Amino acid sequence: MKKMKNITYLFLFLMLGVVSCELPDNVNPKVPSAVEASAIFTNAQVAMVNHIDNTSVNSNITRMFAQYWTETTYFTEARYNLADRNIPYGYWRILYRDVLQDLKEAKRLVTEREVSTEDQQLQKVNQLAVIDVMEVYTWQLLVDAFGDIPYTEALNGFENPHPVYDDAAGIYTALLAQISTAISTMNVSGASFGSADLLFSGDMASWQTFAASLKLRVAMRLADVNPGAAQPNVEAAVATGVYSTAGSGALLHYIGVAPHVGAIHNAFVVDGRKDFLPVSQIVEPMKAMNDPRLPMWFTKVDTSSVPGTSPAVYWGATYGLDGAQDYGNFSNFNLTFWEATFPAILIDYMEVEFLLAEAVERGWSVGAGTAEEHYNNAITESIDYYAELTGIDGDADAYLAQTDVAYTTATGTWRQVIGEQKWLGLYNRGPEAWAEWRRLDFPVLTPPEGMTYDDIPKRMPYPIKEDQLNKVNKDAAGSAIGGDNVSTKLFWDIN
């Protein structure tokens, strides 16, 4: 009888367990049916930063467009064959699908969330402002790559599968308005996304500085084509407060555990690839100027078999060679770049100082400091940043004292002097380096073997898939910008 009672109790316990765990039909407990806005926002952040830092030949070859790197065994991408791997589609798809679509959904969820306290309302406003800043960053990446793109009718899925392409200049105007509104609505003492924000952990003062610095970048892109719009936005950004101290910036510090690792580590260590090498176009000028960043960025290689060279030197590969190059015959990358925690930079004090140097040369009111002082600050910041990162000492003062580097004695106009040093400062930051080379027209790059200077891409062609999905609007956009070709300059590239 006692045994029977125990069985009965066990049966009742199991039944209670079944009842307590009961779920509606067709619900998978391992797949949530509702996702928080914060999780979607985090996903968009990661996708966007991973994309701009990516080394993949399937989606981001801007380090090669800027002529920092070239390829070894496979060399067609360094020779601007964008069609075989459909690289423009990879660039386009990630930013539209994985970033902007997630940001749109996060914005919808935040907007629809009911709040009952003043603090919750402030948080809601801040979250929307932060999403707006992320959207501006992403839209600029797309415009700077392609020119006219789907914008006002984009991201509507089956509701509008054939969005029109908006004028790129008009999009820039809208982006400046969007980021200005975002800045004005931010409450720096309020909350936002907290730990779900991988850049600033929800700190709104940091978001405001990032937004102002991004506004400065967006506005300066218009400096040649529309100074009437550029100048007041530049001055307003500086008045809000841009990055102004050494070491400041918007950086994603990877935790160092796959898949949350730096892009170069992911390619060279996790995947074990040997696809890329630094090129002579950056190594040789740095050698000539005794640039202290050489050992911070690159390794020496034994070139004893090469006539006229020392046994161990910095030796860059030939950019865009029509053939393979031996990985072991050239300098490689400082192992710091291979570390799993190596950070990705969105914008920083160094970039801001170069922008301010240019603004001063244009006669705009951006506070104290001469063009030379901002220029010196930018170069010093770049050297000091990598010195701290790598543990290799670098004497910025000695570098700046050289005739070929000093602002007042370096060869060329301010565009050339700033452009050449900014290109060095933006090393490893492909999208921004490519954009600023096109806008400032310096340094003078080297066409790949058998090509001309005009063959160096001024934009990406529209994805081939657009012929299948949105051909009428895509063809109209190509016609509007002067041809869907890599040689077609963007609206802000007028020199």
N, C-alpha and C positions, 0 to 999 in steps of 0.2 A: 504494500500500500504506500509506504514511504517512497519507494522508487517511482511509483505512479505519480505521486504528488510532484516530485522533482521534474519529471517529464512534462507535467502540465504547466508548471511554473516556467520552464524553459520555453515551451510552446507560446505561452502568453507573452514572454519577454521578446521573443522573435517577432511575434505579430505586432507588438508595440513598436519595435524597431522598424518594421516594414511600413507601418502607418506613418511614423514620424519622418521617414525618408521619402514618402510618396511624392512624385513629381507629376506635373501635367504630361499628357501624351505628347510625343514628338519634341521633347525638350532635351537637348544634350547638356548635361550638367557641366561638361568640360569646355563648352563653347558658350560664353556669355551672349545673351540676346541684346544687351544694352551695354554700351561702352561709355565711360566717363570722358568728358571733353578733355580733361587733363592728360589722359592716356593717348588720345588722338593727337593732341598738341605735341607731346613728347615724340611720338612716332614721326610727325612732320619735321620736327627739329633735327632728329637723327638723320632722316632721309636727305634733308637739304644739306647739312654739313658734310655728310658722307659723300654726297654728289660733288660738291665743289672741291673736296679733298681727294676724290677718287683718281686712281691711276689707270683705270680700265680703258683699253683701246676700243671697247664697245660703247662707251658713253661719254668719256671726257678725256680728250687729248689736247687740252689747252696748254699744258706744259710744253708740248711740242710746237703748238702754234706760236708760243712766246719764245721758242728756241732756247729752252733750258735743257731739255732732254732730247735724245734720239733713240732709235730702236736698234736692236742687235740682229737676231735671226730673222724676224719678220720686220719689214721696213716700209711697207706701203702706207701706213698711217702717217709717218713722218714725211711722206711724199704726197700727202693730202688726198689719198684715196679714201674718201668718206663713204663711198657707196657700198663696198663689199660687206662691211660690217653694219651698215646702216647706222653709223655713229650719230648723225643728227636726230634720229628717232630715239636712240638711247638717252640722249641729253634731254630731249623734249618730253619723253614719256615719264621720266623720273620726276621732273619738276612739276608737270601737270598732274599726273596721277598720284604720286606718292607724297608730294608736298602740298600743292595748292588745293587738291581735292580734300585732303585731310584737314587743312586749315579752314576750308569752307565749312566742313562738317563740325569742327570744333567751335567755330563761330556760331553756327546754328544752335548747337546745344547750349552754349553759354547764353545766347540771346533768349532762348526759350525757358531758361531756368528761372523759377520763381524765387524771389528773395524777400525776406521779411525784416531785415535790419539794415541800418545805414552802413555798417561795415560790410555786409554781404553785397550791398549795392556798389560800394566802392571797389570791392574785389571784382565784381562783374565788369565794371567800366575798365578797370586795369587789364583784365584778361582780354577784353576786346581790343584794347590799344596794343597790347603785346602781339596779338594775332595779326593786327594790321601791319606792324613793323616787319614781322616775318614775311607777310605777303609782299610788301614793297621790295624786300631783299630778293625774293624769288622772282617776281615779275621783272625786275631789272636784269637779272641773269638771263632770262628768256629774251627780252628785247635786245640786249647787247650781243646775244648770239645770233639771232635771226632777223631782227628788224621788226616789221609789221607782224603781229601775231593775233590769234583769237584772244580777246580780253573781255569786252563787255558781255559777249554772248557765250563765253567759255564756261566749262565745268557744269553744264546742265544736262549732260547725258542724253537719254532718249527724248527728253523734252525739246532739245535742240541739237541734233547730231551734226548739224552743218553750220557751225558758228562763223560769222564774218570775221575777217582779219581787221583789226583796228590799226590806225596810223600810229607808228612808233612814237612820233613826237607828241601826239595827243595822249598816249599812255604815260609818257614821262610827266606831262602836266598833271595828269590824274594822280600819279604816284607822289609827286611833291605835295599835292593837296591832302592825300591820304595820310602821309607821314606827319605833316604839319598838324592835322587834326588829332592824330594819335598822341603827339607830344603834348598838345594843349589839354587833353583830357586825362592825362596820367596824374595820379596822386602818389607822390613818391613815398609817402608814409603808409600807404595802404598795401594790402596783400594782392597777390596775383595767382600764379600757378604753384608756388612753393617748390617742393622738391621735384615736381614733374618738369620744372624748367631746368634743363641741363646746362644752360649757359650761365644764369645768374641766380639760381635757386629762388626765384620769385622776387628778388630785390629790385624795386621799381626805380630807385635812383640810378642803378646800373642800366636799366632798360632805357631811361630817359637819355643818358649819355650816349648809349649805343644808337638810339634813334636819331639824335642830333648829328652824330658823326656820319651815319648813313645818309641823312639828308644833305650833309655837306658833300658827300661823294656824288649823289644823284645830281645835285645842282651843278657841281663842277663839270660834270659830263656835258652840260649844255653851254659851257663857257664860251666856246667859239661860235656855235650856231645860234644861240639865243642868250646873249649876255644880259639882256633886259630882264629875263626871268631868272637867270643864274645868280646874278649879284645879290638881289634882296634875299633869296633863299639861303645863299651862303652866309650872308651876314646874320640872318635870323638864326641859323644853326649854331654859329659861333656864340651868339648872345645867349642861346639856351644852355650851352655848355658841352663842348666836344671833348674828346680825350686830350688831356693837357699835362699828364704826368708820365714819367718813364714807367714802363711795365704795364700800362693800362691798355685795355682792349677787350674785344669780344672773342674769346677763345673757347673751344670745346676741348677739355682735358679728358681724354679717353681713360676709362678705368683700367684698361690693359688686359681684359679677359675676353677672348673671342666670343661673339663677333664684334664686341665693342673695343676695337683696337684701331690705331692709326692706319691710314690708307697704305702707306709705304710698307709698314710691318705686315699688313695683310697680304700685300702682293709678293714681297720678297721673302718673308719668313713663313707665314702660314701657307701660302700657295707655292713657295719655293721657286718663284719665277726669276729669270735672268733676262728680262726684256729691254731694260732701259739703261742708258749711260748718260752722264753729263757731257755736254758738247763743247768743242773748242771755242764756240762763239761766246760762251760765258767764262770759260777757264782762262783763255788767253788775255782778255782785257783785265781780268782780276790779277793775273800774274804781272802784267805791265804796270799796274797801279799799286803793287804790293798790298793788295787787299787782305786785311787780317782775317776775313771770313773764309778764305780758301781752305785752311785746314778744318774750319768748323763745318764746312759743307761737303768737302771732297777728300778723297784719299790719294796718296801718291802711288805711282805704279813703276815697276822696273821697265825702263825703256832702253836698256843697254844695247839692244839690237837695232835701235833707231839711230842713224848717223847724226852727230851733232847734239845729242842730248846727254844729260847726266843719267846715272843708273836709276835714280828714283826721283821722279818729277810729277807735277800735276799735268796730266795729258788728257785732253778732251777728245771725244770721238768726233767724226765728221758728221755734221748735221745733214740728214736727208740723203745720205749716200744711196745710190741705186744698187744696193747689194748688202749682204750681211757683213757685220763687223764682229770681231772676236771679243767677247765679254771681258776676257782677262788681259787684254792689251791696253786698257785705258783706266784712268782714274774711276773710282766708284764713289759711293755716297758715304759720308761719315755715319758710323753705326748709330749715332744718336737718332738719326732720321728713321732708323729701322725699329726703334723701341716701340713696344706696344702702346705706351702711354704718350707718344709724341703728339702734341696738340695740333688742332686745326685752327687757323686764324680766319675770322670773318672780316674784321677791320680792327685797326689798332692805332696807337699813338704815332708810330712811324709813318703810316699812310696819311694820317691827319696832318702831320707837320709838312709833308710834301705838298699836300693840297693847299695849306695855308701859305707856303712859300710862293706858290703860283698865284694865289689870290692877291698877295701883296704886290707882285709884279704887275697885276692887272689894275692896281690902284684901288682895290676894294678895302672897305673898313672891317678888318678882322682882329682888332685889338693890337696890343703891343707886339713888337718884334719885327725885324727886317726880314726880307726874303732870305738873306744869307743866314740869319739866326735860325729860322725855321728849317732851312736846308741842313744846316749843321746838326740841329736837334734830331732830324729824321735819320741821318746817317749814323749818328752816335747811338741812337736807340736800336737800330738794326744790329750794329756790331755788339752792343752790350747784351742784347737779348740772346743772341746765339752764343756769346761767351758764357753767359750764365747757364744756358741749356747744355752746352758741350763741355764746360770746364776748361776751355782753351782761352787763354788771355788774348785780348785784342786791344790795340792802342788806337782808339778813334781819333785822338788829337793828331797823332803822327800821320794817319791816313789823310785827314782833312788838310794838313799843312802842305801836301804835295801840290805842285803846280797844276797837274792834270785833274785834280779833284777839287781844290779850293774854289769857292763860288766865284770869286772875282778874277781868277786867272784861268779857269778851265775853258777849253775851246768851245765856241759856239754861242748861240743865243740862250736866253734863260730856258726856252723850251728844250733845247738839246742838253743843257747842263742838268736840269731837273729830270728830264726824261730818261737820260742814261743812268743816273744814280737811282732813280725810282724803280727802274726795271730791275736793277740789282736788289734793291730793298724788297721788291715783291717776289723774289725768288721762291719757287715752290708753290706760289699762289696763282695757278694757271688762269682762271677766268678773269681776274682783275688785271693781271699783268698783260694779257692779250688785249683787253679793252683799252688800257692806258697806252700801250704801244700804238694802237690804231689812232687814238685821239691826239697824242703828243708827237707821234711820228719819229720817235727816237727810243732806242738806238737804231742804227741802220742794221737790219738783219741780213742774213745770207740766204739766197734762194737755194733750194735743194739742187743736186746735180742735174743739169740739163733743163732747168727751169729758169723763169725770170722773176723779178721782184713782184710783179703783178700777180704771180701765182700764189703768193703767200696769202692765206685766207683773210678776208676782211669781214666775213660773216660765214655762218653755216647755211647751206641750202636747206630748204624745207624738207622734212622727212618724206621719203618715197611713199610711205603709207598714207600720207595725205592725198595722194592721187586716187587712192581707193576709197577714202573716207570723206574727203571734203574738197574734191578737185576744183570745182568751180571757184570757190572762195580762195583756195590756195593759188590758182592761176591768176586771179585778179590781184592778189597781194604781190605776187612776183612781178607782174606788170607795173604795179604802182611804185615799187621801189627801184625799178630800173633793170630788172632781170633777176631771176632766182639763181644767182651764180655766187661762187665764193669771192669773186672779184668785185661784187657790188658793195659800195661803201654804205654804212649806216648813216642816218640823217645827221648825227653829231660828228661824223668823221669828214670834215670839209677841207682839211689842209693837204 
